[in-house]
Amino acid sequence: MNKHKKNWWLLTILCLIIFTLMWQSFNKNGDKVIKIGIIQFVEHEALDASRNGFIDGLKENGFKCEIDYKNAQGDQANCNLIVNQFAANNYDLILAIATPAAQSAAAATSKTPILVTAVTNPEDAGLVKSNENPQTNVTGTSDLAPIKKQIELIKKLKPEAQRIGILFSSNEANSKHQAEIAEKEAEKMGLKSQIFTFSQITEIQQVVESMLGKIDAIYTPTDNMVASNMPLISKLASQSAVPVICGEVNLVSKGAAGTYGMDYYELGKITAKQAIKILKNESNPQNMPIEYLQNAELVLNHEVIKKMNLKEISP
């Protein structure tokens, strides 16, 4: 074989290799395979539902994606490690579920589009310049609950209630934001409120026990550590016939008396629609406002209501 033929064959083989690699990066519909990294701060029903809603929302719209899902197991160091790997792998998009995961993702990259969900106030969390006009590589959906209606629910279930304890993790900025709203709403309704916080899971029992005898009801905002430990919180509170009004629907089955809450699965679907706009280059996070779920659902634990002699109410 002469030199020219040899070079021609080498060039042909190289072209075939390049073509094969390009073909493998496209799906059968001719669309580029999208690679998405999903980081979830901790495992519990609400966050799981938002993740499932996001993935299903992509599928329902015909989007074929390679999903790399990682759970940080409630550890901030794990969050940092995971999102740094995502950034290094040049994924097309990162979905960060819950505030600590979102903050780690935003710190890891300013280039990769980041969507957040189950984050109450992205602006207060330092993820965007404002919720209306992010001006960063971050946007997404907020799980800000109808706090006014939740505080009203305390008076509906227990009309004689005068004092409420607001319980949340001091490590979560968005929980503090919700607690401040709850304090204001309680004051408007003539309720006295007191803040109770914990920073470690091991502190929860002691803090809840310190509340009993001082309050007539407990209010918990949407808070990841509270959500993971609701069975313990509600069990301790029930011993003193103190109802817990929680921030999200899934915790009612864990022993809370009730809530006006949101459907995190639908919140995930809204986030998927945002992702599709970004991945189709129809928009970018910088100018996409944070979106909210509009409907709130009344969910009651009738077993707890009966046990504590609370007032039965209808939607």
C-alpha positions in Angstrom: 0.0 0.0 0.0 1.5 3.4 -1.0 1.7 6.3 1.3 -1.3 8.2 -0.3 -3.6 5.1 0.1 -2.5 4.6 3.6 -3.2 8.2 4.5 -6.6 7.9 2.8 -7.5 4.8 4.8 -6.4 6.5 8.0 -8.5 9.6 7.2 -11.5 7.3 6.4 -11.2 5.4 9.7 -10.9 8.6 11.6 -14.0 10.0 10.0 -15.9 6.9 10.8 -14.9 7.1 14.4 -16.0 10.7 14.6 -19.3 9.9 12.9 -19.9 7.0 15.2 -19.3 9.1 18.3 -21.6 11.8 17.0 -24.3 9.3 16.2 -24.1 7.8 19.7 -24.7 11.2 21.2 -28.0 11.5 19.4 -31.1 9.5 20.1 -33.2 7.7 17.4 -35.3 10.8 16.8 -32.2 12.7 15.8 -32.3 14.8 19.0 -29.2 15.3 21.1 -29.2 13.2 24.2 -29.6 15.6 27.1 -27.5 14.9 30.2 -29.0 16.2 33.5 -27.5 15.9 37.0 -30.1 15.8 39.8 -28.9 16.4 43.4 -31.4 16.0 46.2 -30.4 17.1 49.7 -32.2 14.4 51.7 -34.7 11.7 51.1 -38.3 12.3 52.1 -41.7 12.1 50.4 -42.0 15.8 49.3 -38.5 16.0 47.7 -38.9 12.5 46.1 -42.3 13.7 44.7 -40.8 16.8 43.2 -38.0 14.7 41.6 -40.5 12.2 40.1 -42.7 15.0 38.8 -39.7 16.6 37.1 -38.6 13.3 35.4 -42.2 12.4 34.4 -42.7 15.9 33.1 -39.7 15.6 30.8 -40.9 12.2 29.5 -44.5 13.3 28.9 -43.1 16.1 26.6 -41.0 13.6 24.6 -37.7 14.6 26.1 -35.1 11.8 26.2 -32.5 12.4 28.9 -29.7 10.7 30.7 -30.3 11.3 34.4 -27.6 11.1 36.9 -29.4 11.2 40.3 -27.5 11.6 43.5 -28.8 12.0 47.1 -26.6 13.9 49.5 -28.1 12.2 52.6 -28.5 15.5 54.4 -24.8 16.2 54.3 -23.5 19.6 53.0 -20.1 18.1 52.2 -21.7 15.5 50.0 -23.7 18.3 48.2 -20.4 20.1 47.4 -18.8 16.9 46.1 -21.7 15.9 44.0 -22.3 19.3 42.3 -18.5 19.7 41.6 -18.7 16.3 39.8 -21.7 17.5 37.8 -20.0 20.7 36.8 -16.8 18.8 35.8 -18.9 16.5 33.6 -20.4 19.5 31.7 -24.0 18.4 32.0 -26.6 20.3 30.0 -28.5 21.1 33.2 -28.5 20.6 36.9 -31.6 20.2 39.0 -31.1 20.9 42.7 -33.8 19.8 45.1 -33.9 21.8 48.4 -32.0 24.9 49.5 -28.7 23.4 50.7 -28.3 21.4 47.4 -29.2 24.5 45.4 -26.7 26.7 47.2 -23.9 24.1 46.6 -24.9 23.9 42.9 -24.8 27.7 42.5 -21.4 27.9 44.2 -20.0 25.1 41.9 -20.8 26.6 38.5 -21.9 29.9 37.0 -22.1 28.4 33.5 -24.3 25.3 33.6 -28.1 26.2 33.8 -29.4 25.3 37.3 -33.0 24.7 38.1 -34.0 24.6 41.8 -37.2 23.2 43.3 -38.5 22.8 46.9 -36.7 26.1 47.7 -38.9 28.5 49.5 -37.2 31.8 48.7 -34.4 31.6 46.2 -33.7 35.3 46.6 -33.1 35.1 50.4 -31.0 32.0 49.8 -28.7 34.0 47.6 -29.4 32.0 44.5 -30.9 34.8 42.4 -30.8 38.6 42.3 -34.5 38.6 42.7 -37.3 36.0 42.3 -38.9 38.1 39.5 -35.7 38.6 37.6 -33.0 36.1 38.6 -30.0 37.5 36.5 -28.0 34.4 37.3 -27.7 30.9 35.9 -30.3 29.8 38.4 -34.1 29.7 38.3 -36.8 27.2 39.2 -39.8 26.8 41.4 -40.6 27.8 45.0 -42.5 25.7 47.6 -43.6 28.7 49.6 -46.7 27.4 51.4 -49.9 29.3 52.1 -48.7 30.2 55.6 -51.7 32.4 56.4 -54.1 29.6 55.7 -52.0 27.2 57.8 -52.0 29.4 60.8 -55.7 29.9 60.4 -56.1 26.1 60.5 -54.7 26.1 64.0 -57.7 28.3 65.2 -60.1 26.2 63.2 -59.0 22.9 64.7 -58.4 24.3 68.2 -60.4 27.5 68.7 -59.2 27.9 72.3 -55.5 27.9 71.2 -53.6 31.1 72.3 -50.0 30.1 72.1 -48.1 28.4 69.3 -44.6 27.2 69.0 -42.8 27.6 65.6 -40.3 24.7 65.2 -37.6 24.6 62.5 -34.0 23.9 61.8 -31.7 26.9 62.3 -29.6 25.7 59.4 -32.2 26.4 56.8 -32.6 30.0 55.7 -35.9 29.4 54.0 -37.3 27.9 57.2 -36.5 31.1 59.0 -38.2 33.1 56.3 -41.4 31.1 56.7 -41.2 31.4 60.4 -41.1 35.2 60.2 -44.2 35.1 58.1 -45.9 32.8 60.5 -45.1 35.1 63.4 -46.7 38.0 61.6 -49.8 36.0 60.7 -50.2 34.6 64.2 -50.0 38.2 65.6 -52.8 39.3 63.3 -55.0 36.5 64.6 -54.3 37.3 68.2 -52.0 34.3 68.8 -48.8 34.5 70.8 -45.9 32.7 69.1 -42.5 31.5 70.2 -39.6 30.4 68.1 -37.9 27.0 68.8 -35.0 25.9 66.7 -32.5 23.0 66.5 -29.3 22.6 64.5 -28.8 18.8 64.8 -31.2 15.9 64.6 -30.0 14.8 68.0 -31.4 18.0 69.5 -35.0 17.6 68.2 -36.4 15.5 71.1 -35.0 17.9 73.7 -36.3 20.9 71.9 -39.8 19.5 71.4 -40.0 18.4 75.1 -39.0 21.9 76.1 -42.0 23.3 74.2 -44.6 21.2 75.8 -46.5 23.0 78.6 -45.7 26.3 77.0 -47.8 26.1 73.8 -51.2 25.0 72.6 -50.1 23.9 69.1 -46.9 23.5 67.0 -46.4 25.0 63.6 -43.6 23.6 61.4 -42.8 25.3 58.1 -41.5 23.3 55.1 -38.2 22.2 56.5 -36.1 19.2 55.5 -35.0 18.1 58.9 -38.5 18.6 60.3 -39.9 16.5 57.5 -37.4 13.7 58.1 -38.3 13.6 61.8 -42.0 14.3 61.8 -42.9 10.9 63.3 -40.8 11.7 66.4 -42.1 15.3 66.6 -45.8 14.3 66.3 -45.3 11.4 68.8 -43.8 13.7 71.4 -46.4 16.4 70.9 -49.3 13.9 71.0 -48.3 12.9 74.6 -49.5 16.4 75.7 -52.4 16.6 73.2 -50.6 19.3 71.2 -51.5 19.2 67.5 -48.9 19.8 64.9 -49.8 21.9 61.8 -47.2 21.2 59.2 -45.9 22.9 56.1 -46.4 20.2 53.5 -49.0 17.5 52.7 -47.0 14.4 53.1 -46.3 15.0 56.8 -50.0 14.7 57.7 -49.7 10.9 57.3 -46.6 11.1 59.7 -48.7 12.3 62.6 -49.4 16.0 61.9 -53.0 17.1 62.4 -53.3 18.8 59.0 -52.2 21.5 56.6 -53.0 23.5 53.6 -50.2 22.3 51.4 -49.0 21.8 47.9 -48.5 18.9 45.5 -44.8 18.6 45.2 -45.2 16.2 42.2 -47.0 19.0 40.3 -44.3 21.4 41.4 -41.7 19.1 39.8 -43.7 19.1 36.6 -43.7 22.9 36.5 -39.9 22.7 36.9 -39.7 20.3 34.0 -41.5 22.8 31.7 -38.8 25.3 32.7 -36.1 22.8 31.8 -37.6 22.2 28.4 -37.6 25.9 27.6 -33.9 26.1 28.6 -32.8 23.0 26.8 -34.6 24.0 23.6 -32.9 27.4 23.8 -36.3 29.1 24.0 -35.2 30.9 27.2 -32.5 31.0 29.8 -32.4 31.1 33.6 -31.3 34.7 33.7 -34.7 36.1 32.6 -37.0 33.3 33.8 -38.9 34.3 37.0 -39.2 31.8 39.9 -42.6 30.1 39.6 -45.1 29.0 42.2 -47.8 26.4 42.5 -51.1 28.3 42.8 -53.4 25.7 44.4 -53.4 24.7 48.0 -55.0 21.5 49.3 -56.6 21.0 52.7 -55.3 17.7 54.1 -56.4 16.5 57.6 -55.4 13.6 59.8 -58.8 12.6 61.2 -57.4 10.0 63.5 -55.3 12.7 65.2 -58.1 15.1 65.2 -60.4 12.6 67.0 -57.7 11.5 69.5 -57.0 15.1 70.5 -60.6 16.2 70.6 -60.0 18.8 67.9 -62.8 20.4 65.9 -63.7 18.5 62.7 -63.8 20.9 59.7 -64.6 20.4 56.1 -62.8 21.8 53.0 
